[in-house]
Amino acid sequence: MSGRVRGMLVDLDGVVYRGDHACDGAVEGLSAAREAGVRLLFMTNNASRTPEDVAAHITGLGLPVAPEEVMTASQVAARTLADRVARGGLQLHAGDVVLTVGGEGVGAALTQEGLPWRPADEVRTALTTGDHLRVVSVVQGYGPGVDVSDLTEAVYAIRAGVSWIATNDDATIPTARGLGPGNGSLVAAVAHATGRRPEVVGKPHAPAYRMALAALDVPLADCLMVGDRLDTDIAGAVAVGMRSALVLTGVSSAQEAQDAGPQERPDHVVPRIPDLEQLWSA
């Protein structure tokens, strides 16, 4: 696993950008990798936006990216649920919906998979006005506008026994002002109220990496995961046997990487993405 890197899975928050600003060296480094023939797939646990919006954001920072080069945790959740329907593990009938918590990206991903869905506020309105719908699953992802009433509606459905998929369980999310509460913090509130734990599909869990590797279409031995979090980006790469690099523009520090156990220890620790150039130019 020491050959030239031909494909890179690249985290976004804390790696490519923080809020509206590019991380130091990110555009320069990723442009150089692409020019060297490396295939890029931008892989994020932030489920609030669509791939189109994410691609436009990165493009606006100076690195042209197509929506097909972006994979969100919402897409992983939607594909997981669609596969379950296809296998017969979940039956859908007229009036059945998936209750969504999170930003626009959650519902857009379910639509892409042909699954009926309604956001938590619409489910609440429908059920209080006598509309005939049945919640068959909950998909919970991050959204800056998620509030207590959204979480409450999810709690009602989960306590009634429906399946529950969380796009990710990151406790925090990097922002321009520092670390804010991530989806994992909101998932924890729902878990505390229901006594249940969701099926989590985003990094570091296997469904995200399986889907990402299939989309990248590069052999595992030739791939590199580039991330800023030991507990998600790096841990997931280690679990699937992929090389990994921690960049110090986001959450985890060099000292934390040095102190990490083998399940979260990156192969490379660098200040900025351009410092990885020897991996794709070797």
C-alpha atoms as one frame of an Amber mdcrd trajectory, in Angstrom:
protein
   0.000   0.000   0.000   2.851   2.386  -0.716   2.308   3.043  -4.442   1.261
   6.227  -6.157  -2.107   7.650  -5.164  -4.595   7.557  -8.061  -7.781   8.376
  -6.184  -8.565  10.578  -3.196 -11.587  10.711  -0.941 -11.601  14.260   0.392
 -13.563  15.489   3.389 -14.978  19.010   3.128 -15.592  20.849   6.412 -12.186
  21.590   7.888 -10.316  20.192   4.864 -11.507  22.125   1.801 -13.291  24.961
   3.577 -14.375  26.393   6.903 -17.658  28.184   6.391 -17.331  30.424   3.333
 -13.543  30.395   3.248 -11.152  27.887   1.677  -8.738  26.152   4.020  -5.120
  27.154   3.607  -3.631  25.414   0.562  -6.742  23.349  -0.220  -7.488  24.706
  -3.705  -3.810  24.735  -4.652  -3.183  21.186  -3.445  -6.293  19.594  -4.914
  -5.765  21.343  -8.247  -2.234  19.908  -8.378  -3.509  16.418  -7.564  -6.142
  16.608 -10.295  -3.575  17.850 -12.809  -1.439  14.810 -11.912  -4.353  12.535
 -12.885  -5.751  11.818  -9.417  -9.498  11.197  -9.310 -11.238  13.172  -6.569
 -14.442  12.440  -4.692 -15.548  14.968  -2.101 -17.103  13.049   0.752 -18.932
  14.850   3.539 -20.910  13.949   6.633 -22.634  17.344   6.457 -26.054  16.383
   5.166 -27.590  19.844   4.998 -26.899  20.648   1.329 -27.299  18.953  -2.027
 -24.312  17.819  -4.120 -25.148  20.623  -6.548 -24.882  23.234  -3.802 -21.662
  21.736  -2.455 -20.111  21.600  -5.925 -21.041  25.238  -6.529 -19.485  26.215
  -3.193 -16.161  24.505  -4.001 -16.199  25.867  -7.537 -16.676  29.352  -6.139
 -13.525  28.919  -4.089 -11.527  28.353  -7.264 -11.649  24.579  -7.762 -14.169
  23.534 -10.458 -16.183  20.553  -9.219 -19.170  18.715 -10.714 -22.042  17.450
  -8.543 -21.064  13.895  -9.505 -17.789  14.438  -7.665 -19.612  15.042  -4.376
 -21.073  12.380  -2.096 -23.030  13.437   0.983 -24.053  11.379   3.972 -27.660
  12.085   2.980 -27.064  10.179  -0.250 -25.635   7.257   1.706 -28.690   7.232
   3.976 -31.097   7.400   1.040 -29.298   4.608  -0.820 -29.324   2.461   2.329
 -33.079   2.910   2.677 -33.710   2.351  -1.042 -31.721  -0.891  -0.948 -33.839
  -2.026   1.985 -37.020  -1.368   0.015 -35.603  -3.189  -3.020 -34.787  -6.255
  -0.906 -38.246  -6.269   0.661 -37.047  -5.351   4.123 -39.259  -2.262   4.089
 -42.692  -2.253   2.464 -44.041   1.023   1.080 -47.755   1.594   0.540 -49.859
   4.561  -0.514 -49.568   7.315   2.072 -46.296   6.004   3.515 -43.529   8.575
   3.979 -40.043   8.911   5.368 -39.884  11.627   8.009 -36.829  13.807   7.480
 -34.910  15.964   9.911 -32.201  18.203   8.495 -31.433  20.511   5.624 -32.415
  20.422   1.968 -29.881  17.721   1.168 -31.741  15.039   3.121 -34.980  15.247
   1.157 -33.179  15.772  -2.166 -31.270  12.520  -1.673 -34.468  10.588  -0.936
 -36.107  12.065  -4.033 -33.110  10.942  -6.078 -33.758   7.388  -4.881 -37.491
   7.603  -5.607 -38.564   7.487  -1.963 -41.571   9.451  -0.608 -40.688  11.838
   2.205 -42.001  14.726   4.242 -40.063  17.066   6.553 -40.857  16.886  10.247
 -42.924  20.093  10.288 -45.167  18.864   7.454 -45.652  15.517   9.174 -46.668
  17.328  12.349 -49.195  19.458  10.472 -50.593  16.491   8.550 -51.099  14.336
  11.625 -52.742  17.119  13.614 -55.173  17.943  10.790 -56.230  14.361  10.132
 -54.276  13.849   6.903 -53.772  10.168   6.149 -50.086   9.423   6.081 -47.942
   6.867   7.841 -44.321   7.405   8.830 -42.305   4.275   8.005 -38.807   5.528
   8.760 -36.893   8.526  10.079 -33.785   9.904   8.378 -31.965  12.420  10.542
 -29.250  14.691   9.197 -27.742  18.035  10.040 -29.468  21.294   9.167 -28.819
  24.761  10.573 -32.552  25.311  10.987 -33.329  22.089  12.889 -35.245  22.919
  16.054 -36.790  21.191  19.049 -40.126  20.647  17.289 -38.367  18.729  14.495
 -36.596  16.506  17.006 -39.852  15.996  18.896 -41.660  14.752  15.795 -38.800
  12.338  15.142 -39.031  11.102  18.736 -42.742  10.365  18.355 -42.132   8.271
  15.229 -39.115   6.431  16.618 -40.881   5.607  19.865 -43.711   4.175  17.750
 -41.198   1.668  16.394 -40.131   2.868  12.926 -36.578   2.468  11.663 -34.155
   5.330  12.271 -31.177   6.210  10.094 -28.730   8.966  11.040 -26.557  10.402
   8.317 -23.702  10.745  10.804 -22.949  11.157  14.487 -20.257  13.866  14.477
 -20.576  15.722  17.776 -19.316  18.982  16.266 -19.030  20.747  12.922 -16.294
  23.256  12.009 -17.556  26.758  11.241 -15.886  30.073  10.546 -16.319  30.960
  14.241 -15.148  27.635  15.670 -16.778  24.297  16.457 -20.573  24.218  16.579
 -22.914  21.341  17.515 -23.026  18.710  14.789 -25.603  16.096  13.893 -24.304
  13.728  16.565 -25.277  16.166  19.277 -28.833  16.307  17.918 -28.946  12.537
  17.447 -27.906  12.179  21.088 -30.930  14.225  22.176 -33.288  11.974  20.218
 -31.548   8.849  21.500 -31.877  10.077  25.073 -35.616  10.652  24.575 -36.283
   7.306  22.868 -33.859   4.911  24.503 -32.802   3.799  21.023 -29.735   4.233
  18.850 -29.940   4.907  15.097 -28.291   3.085  12.249 -25.467   5.495  11.379
 -24.247   5.371   7.769 -21.797   8.270   7.321 -18.100   8.263   8.150 -16.562
   6.319   9.861 -19.168   3.653   9.150 -18.783   1.148   6.335 -21.772   2.162
   4.124 -20.179   5.544   3.353 -16.853   4.037   2.346 -18.417   1.271   0.250
 -20.491   3.804  -1.692 -17.567   6.224  -2.054 -15.153   3.595  -3.347 -17.726
   2.370  -5.862 -18.218   5.935  -7.113 -14.487   6.679  -7.276 -13.810   3.416
  -9.164 -10.137   3.252  -8.161  -8.606   0.187  -6.451  -8.470   0.470  -2.679
  -4.678   0.132  -2.662  -4.391   3.246  -4.841  -6.721   5.418  -2.744  -6.084
   7.957  -0.008  -8.555   9.398   2.481  -7.822  13.048   3.325  -9.587  14.328
   6.418  -9.370  16.493   9.520 -11.008  14.216  12.095  -9.405  11.145  13.598
 -12.702   9.710  14.823 -14.465   9.836  11.450 -12.277  10.348   8.378  -9.238
   8.467   9.635 -11.034   5.778  11.638 -13.206   4.882   8.655 -10.215   4.639
   6.341  -8.319   2.431   8.799 -11.341   0.153   9.137 -11.489  -0.521   5.385
  -7.710  -0.770   4.960  -7.221   2.523   3.095  -4.282   4.863   3.443  -5.151
   8.103   5.198  -3.808  11.590   5.743  -4.755  14.039   8.485  -4.546  17.702
   7.535  -4.274  20.167  10.398  -6.769  22.724   9.074  -9.766  21.354  10.932
 -10.622  19.520  14.152  -7.869  17.071  15.167  -4.360  18.169  16.132  -0.925
  16.701  15.481  -0.633  15.796  19.165  -3.954  13.951  19.060  -2.747  12.029
  16.016   0.455  11.099  17.810  -1.516   9.894  20.835  -4.159   8.023  18.797
  -4.585   4.287  19.007  -4.116   2.123  15.906  -7.818   2.383  14.961  -7.494
   6.169  14.455  -3.850   6.583  13.479  -3.267   8.235  10.078  -0.442   7.253
   7.746   0.424  10.911   7.191  -0.022  14.091   9.237   0.500  17.336   7.322
  -0.301  21.006   7.883  -1.861  21.483   4.405  -2.970  19.408   1.418  -0.044
  20.547  -0.801   2.278  18.789   1.670   0.945  15.472   0.323   2.214  16.095
  -3.215   4.836  13.355  -3.047   2.045  10.763  -2.790   0.568  11.534  -6.205
   3.774  12.542  -7.973   5.802   9.485  -6.925
